[in-house]
Amino acid sequence: MARTIFMGSAPTLRSAHRGIDVRNIILGCVQPGENPTTFGDALRRLTERATYLYVDGSRYWFSPQPTVARLARDREEQYLLDLTEVDEEIVRRLREDSARGARGDFHAVHVAPADSSQIPEEPEARLVILSPAYPYSPKTEQDLARSKVSEYLASRGQSARRYRNSLVFLAADQARLEELRPAVAQYLAWRSIESEAEQLNLDAFQTNQARTRHKSADETVEARLNETYCWLLIPTQHEKLGAPELVAQRIGGGEEHLAVRAAKKLKADGQLNTDYGPTALRLELDRVPLWRGDHVSVRQLWEDFAQYLYLPRLRDADVLLAAVQKGAADLAWEQETFAYAERYEEEPALTGEPTLSGVGAGGGGRYVGLRAGQHTSVTLSGLVVRPEAARRQLETERREQEAEGVAGASGSRATGGAGPGAGGPASPPADVTTASKLEGGAVVGSPVLRRFHGSVRLDSKRLARDAGIIAEEIVQHLVRQAELQQGGSVNVTLEIQATLPSGASDDLVRTVTENCRTLKFEEASFEEE
């Protein structure tokens, strides 16, 4: 191949259009039956190693002047003798990638921490990208990456690490790292030659060659870097009393940032939750269990999820708050989720006032701001309440409310009778002239409102939206009040009336009739008038 290039390019050495085209080179080398691609690879290797071979696009030629390729190769070998600068360049690129805001769904990304103290002790989910000095090898059980991860999980500086479930690690593949480092060394070599073009007295062609090779090496490093950092090391504990372990998961390649690809892989495998369901939260509350008596504070739950490896990994506290809010608003809260309260207040054991026996953790307190089956705002200072405890308090409040209503009605009748004196009605005491309100909204002495009826015309084009608003703003409040009263109930009936001046088609009649039958309409029919 070298002879072909020499013989083909020698006549063009002094011309403006020097060299021989790559197609003519292969044509001059390939014998019948040989694969041309083999010669293409050989030409690339020859270009990298030959001292006097020049390349410009697809044209090759030999010259009496040595090329800068030899100088680049010498510098590349020097970089590979001491990998310090090579690894520093890899870390620099990783940090640049993170600094561009490419965190994915992680709260933060920490690149190549020098020691465990550089990883903050915070409960939000974080990605730690290990230094290239600690690669991962799937063929061995003990490698540098696993040892370093164990060190980071065990402590932060001189103290034990608390929020272990907030950390996930990304490591380089050991085999691919052996391909990445030579590419980085080549990049550093060409970068240094381009920056020293004036000191090296390079001509215009050599300067352009250094610039082109520098750019090509940079693109090669970027591509190999994404392929090299492909192992997620996920701290996991399958059972509460089980041993912690590291699960290795390979992430696919692509042009996306490393943290973005890592987050997508974790979310797909259920290892990172950006949206957590209230029923799943209830399962964990009962399975572990996470209850502290009849309730547990939301802040304590967040601490638990950030600490214990056998619990799901949540991105941040907002994910937990959203789950608690959805659970408190669920109409099936007794069976599937839980209730929510602002706080729990202990009541003195010896008072003249009635207490809520059996409610709460101590049996003598009351949940303030108790919400069940309705939307409410949720904070970390609030409480997640067991459905049984919430139901006990709601039932007690209902009985107290009914007792107050009976007592108020009896007092009203007593003050309305004839009093002593000249046969006329006695004047009511001053404190009875102002009616006092019951907790349920009824006024003492006023008629008790026992039924509600309402009708509204809905926009047929926005039926789902309007019906949802009515269910949330009207029906939900009636249902909650009815549940607190024996024999209470709420019935909702949907009535549909349609006028079709041109008549209904056969398809419409058949479709609507069949659907009404399937949906168990009590009455449904088409009429002529």
N, C-alpha and C positions, 0 to 999 in steps of 0.2 A: 504493500500500500504506500509506504514512504517513497519507493522508487517511482510508482505511478504519479504521485504528486510532484516529485522532483522533475521528472521528464516532462510532465504536462505543464508545469508552471514556469520552468526556467526561461522559455522564450518571452514570457510576459513580465519579467522582473523589472524592466525599465519602462514599461508601458503604463499608461494611466489606469488601465483596467487589468490589474494584476491577478494572477491565480487561476485555478482550474475549478470548475463547478463540481459540487459533491456528486451529482449524477454521473458526470464523466469519470470521476474517481472510482465509483463503484463499478461502472461499466468496464473500466480498465483492469479491475481486480477479480471480478466474479467469474468463476468457471461454470460451465453448464452443470446444473444439478445442485449448485450451492445456494444457500439462503442469503439474499442481499442484506437482510437486517443485521446479520452477524457482522458485516463489514461496517455498517453504520455505527455499531457500538465500538468496534475497534478504532474507527476514526475519532470518535469522541475521546477515547482513552489516549490515543496518540497525541491529540491536541493538548491534553492536560499535561503530558509528560515531556513532549519534545521541546527542546530549547530554542530551535531556529524555525519552528513552524508557526506561520501566521494565519489568522482566520479573520475574514471580514464578511459577515453574513453567511452565505453558502459557498464562498470561494476560499481556497486554501493555496498557500505557496510557501516555499522555503526562501530564507533571506540570509545573507552573511551576518546580519546583526542579530544578536540574541533577543528573544522576546521577553516580556515581563512575566510570562507564565512561569518561567524558571524561578524568578525571584519570588513570585507568589507561592510557589510550591515549597520553597525553602522556609518562608515565613510560616506557612501552614504547619509544617513539621515542627517548628519551634513552639507554636501554640499548643500542639498536641502533646509535647513533652511535659508541659505544666498546664493542667486543665483549669487553673484558677480563673484566667481571663475568659476562657470559653464558658465556664459555668456562670460567671458574672454576667456575661452577655445574655445567656438564657434567662436568668433571673430578671435582668433589665427588661427584656421583652415581655415576660409574664407580668411584671408590675405595670408596664405601659398598657397592656391589655386590660388590667384591672382598673387603672386610673381613668380609662375612657368611660367609666360608668357601667361597664359590662359586668354587673353583679348577678344577673339573672333574678331568681327569687330569693337570693340570700340577703341577709341584712348587711353582711360585710364579707369581703374576701381578703385573706391574709396570705401573702406570697413569701415563701421561703423564710419563715421566722428563724432568727438565730438561735433562740431557745424558747422554752415554754412560757416565759414571762411576757413575750411579745404577743401572745394570744390572749385577748382580754377575757376576763371572767364575767360574761354577760349571757343572759338566757336566750337571746335571739339566735336563729340559725345562722351558722357561719361556715364558709368553705376555706379550708387551709390547703394551699398548694405547696407541696413539699419541694425542697431544694433538689436540683438534679443530683446532688451528692447522696440522696436517699431514694434510689429507684426501687421499683417493685418487680419481683419475678414470680409469675404464677407457677413456676416449676418447683419452687422451694417453699417450705412452710415457714422458715425463718429467713427474713431478708432485712435489709437496712430500712426499708419503708415501714414494715411492721414494728420494728424496734423503736423507731422514732415516734410513730403514732402512739404506741403504748406509753412512751415517756410524756408526750403532750397530754394524754388523757389522765395520767396519774397525778400530775401536779401542775401548778402555775407558779414558777419560781420556787420558793421554799415552802409553799403551802399546798395542801391537797386541792385538786380541782373539783369544783362543785357541779357546774353545769356541763356535764359530759355529753348529754343528749343533744346539745346544741351544735356539736362539731361534726363535720364531715370532711374527709381528706381526699385530695387528688394527687396521684403520684405518677411518675414517668415509668414507662415500660423499659426494663433493663436492656432488652435486645434492640429496641428502636433507639434508645439513647446512644448506643454505639454507632448508629448511623447519623444521629443528629449532631453529635460533637464534631466529627470531621467537616460537616457542612458549615457549622458555625466557625470553625477554624479557618476554612477557606474564605468565608465572608469577612472575617477580621483581617485576613491577609490582603484581600483586594481593596478593602476599605483603607487600609494603611497606605497602600501603593497609590491609590487615587489622591489621598490627602497629601502625599509627598511627591506629586508629579513634578513640581518645579525643582525640588532638591535632587530628584533622580534624573533630571534633564531628559524627560520623556518627550518624544515628538508628538505631533497631533494625533497620529494613528494610535500610538501606544497609550496616550491619554484617553482616547475614546475607547480603546480596548479595556483599559482598567475600569472605566465608568460602566461599560456594558457588563463586564464580568461581575462587578460589584453589585449591580442591580439584579443580575441573574442569581447570584449567590444569596442575596437577601430574600428573594422569592422562594428559593429552595428551603431556606431556614424556616420561614413562616409556615410552609406546607408541612415540613417534617415536625415542627414544634406541636402543631395540632394533632398529629398522628402519634407523637411520643407520649404526651400526657393524656392517657386514655384509661387509667385505672382509678375508680372510686373505691376508697376504703371506708366502709360504713360501720361504725361501732354499733353492735346489736346485742340484745339479751332476750332470748325467746321466752323465758319464764322469770318470775320474780326472784326465785332462788337459784336460777341457772347461772352458769358462768358467762361473763361477757366474752364476745368474740368479734373479730373483724371480718366482715363480708366484702369480698372484692367483686366489683361489677365493672365491666368494660363499657365505656361510652363510645358511641359511633363517631366517625370523623365528620367533617363538614367545615364550612366557612364561618360558622357562628363562633362567638367567643367561648372560651373554655367553661366559664362559670354558667353561661346560658345553657350549654349542652349538658353540663353536670346537673343543673337544676331540673331540666326536662327529664333526664333519666331517672332521677330520684322521685319526681312526681309520678312518672309512669309506673314505677315499682312500688308506690305507696310509702316511700321512705322520707318524703318531705310533703307536708300538708299545708297548702295555702288556703284550703277551704275544708272545714271539718264539720261533720254532721252532728247534730245533737243526740241522735240515737246511738252513734258510735261513742260519744262522750258518756252516755248513760251506761253503755256496756263496760267501759273501762272503770267507771265509778263503782259498779257492782262486782266486776271480776277481780280487781286487785285485792281488796277494795280501797278506794280513795276517800270514802266518807270519814269524817271525824265526828262520830255520833250521828245526829240526825241531819247534819249539814256540813259543808266545807266551804271555806272562803274561796272566791275566785282567784285571789292572789296566791293562796296555797296551792291550788290546782296548777297555776302557771309555773310555780316553783317545781312541782312534781314532774310536770311534762318536760321541763328543761333539765332535770337532774337524772331521771331514771331511764336507763336504756331499754327497758321492757315496755315503755310507753311510746305512742306515736310521736314523731318529731314534727313540731309545729313551727311555722316560719317566725311568728312573733305573737305577742299577746293579743293583737287584734283578731287573730284567727280564733283564739279561745273565746274572746268576748262575743264574737259573732255567733259561735256555736251555742253559748249560754243564752243569748238573746233569742235565737230561734227555738231553743228548747223550752224557754219560759212561755213563748207565744204559741206553742203547739197545743192544739185542742185535745190531743190524746196524751197530755202530759203525765197523767197518772200511770199509764201503761208503758209509754215509750221514752219519756224524757224526765222532767223534774220541774220544780218550782224555783222561784228566785225571790230573795228578800234583800232589803237594804242593809239590815243588821238584826241582831238578836239581843233582846234586852231581858235580863234576869229580873224577876219580880220578888220582892221581899216575901219570906215565908209567912210572917205574922203581920197581916194587915186586915183592915176591915173590908177590903175589896175582894171580890172573887178572883181567883187565879185560873190560868189555863192548865189544868192538871194534865201532865203527860206530854205537853208540847215542848219541842226543842230538845237540846242536848241535856239540859238539867232537869226537865220535867216541871219547872216552875217559871217559865219565861214566855215571851211572846216575840214572834217575828214581826218586825216593823217593815212596812212597805211590801208585804207578801203579794206576789203576783204569780198567777197560774193560769195558763190558757189565754194570755193577753199580751200584747206588745208592751215593752217597757225598755227604758234605757238601762244599760248594764255597765258597771264599773268594777275594777279590780278589788275594791273594798267591799263589794256585795257578797252575798252567800248563795250557793246552790243548795237547795233544800230537798230532802227526800220527799217523794210524793206522799208517803204515809204520814209524815209529820205535818206537811202542808194541809192534807185533808183533815187531820185532827183539829188543827187550828181553825180552818174554815168552818167545820161543823160546830165547833164551840162558839165561834162568832155568830153563826146562824141562830143557835139556841139562845144566846144572850140577846140577840136582836129581837127574836120573837117574844122573849120574856119582857123586855123593855116595852114592846108594843102593847102587850096585854096590860102591864102595869099602868102605862100611860092612858089607855082607854078607860080603865077602872077609875083612875083619878079624875078623869074628865067628867064621868057620870056622877061621881060623888059631889063635885063642886057645883054641878048644875041643879041639885035638888033644893027643896024649900028649907030655909033656915029658921032658927028661933026668932021670935019677935012678933010683930003685928000681923003675921000671916002672909006678909009679902016675901018675895024671894030674897034670900040673903045676898049681899054683895060679895062677889068673889074676892079672895085675897089678891093683893097686888102682884104676887109672883105668879099667879095663874093667868093673868090677863095676857101675858106674852107666851104664845105657844112655843114649846121646845120641840126640836126636830129629832127624829129617830135616826139611827145610822143608815137605815135603808132608804131614807128620803121621805118617809111619811111624817106628817105633822100630827102631834097629839091633839085629839079633839076634832080633827078633820076627817072626811071620809077616806077609807082605806081603798086605794086604787089597786084592783086585783086583776084587771085584764087590759091588754093593749092590742090595738088593731091599727094597721097602717097599710096604705097602698101607694104605689108610685109608678109613673109611666117611664119606661126605660127606652133608650135609643137602641133600636134593633141592630144597628151597625156597630155599636160598642157595648153589646150586652155583657161580654165577659168582664170588661173593665168596670162598668157600673155595678154589676152584681157583686163583684169583689169588694168594692167600696162599701156597699150596703151591708155585706156580711161582716166587714170589719168594724164599721162605725155604729151599726144598729143591732144586728142579730147577736153579735158576740157579747155585748153588754147584757142583753136580755137573757141569753143562755147562762151567763155567769150568775145572774141573780136568781134564775129559776133553779139552778143546781143547789142553791143554798136553802131552798124551801121544799118541804115535803109536798109532793104532788105537783110541783111546778113543771111546766113544759113550755116549749116554744115550737110552733108549727109554721112552716114557710111553704106557701103554695105559689107555683108559677103558672100564670094564666096567659095564653097566647091567642091573639085574635088577628087574623090576616084578611084583608080585602083584596080580591083579584078581579078587577072589572072585566078582563078578557077571558076569565076562566082559568082553571088549573089544568095543566097538561096531565096526560096519563102517567108519564114518568114521575112527575111531582107527587101525584096522589099515591102512587105505589111506594115511592121512597119514604115519604113522610109517614104514611100509615104503618109501614113495616118498622121504621125507627121508633115510632111511638109505642108500638107493641113490645119491641125489645126493651125500651126504657121504662116499661110498665106504667104508662100513662093511665090514670083512672078513667079519663074520658077524652076522646079525640075523634073528630069526624069532620068531613067536608060537607057543606050544605049548598043548596042552589041559591038561597036568598039569605 
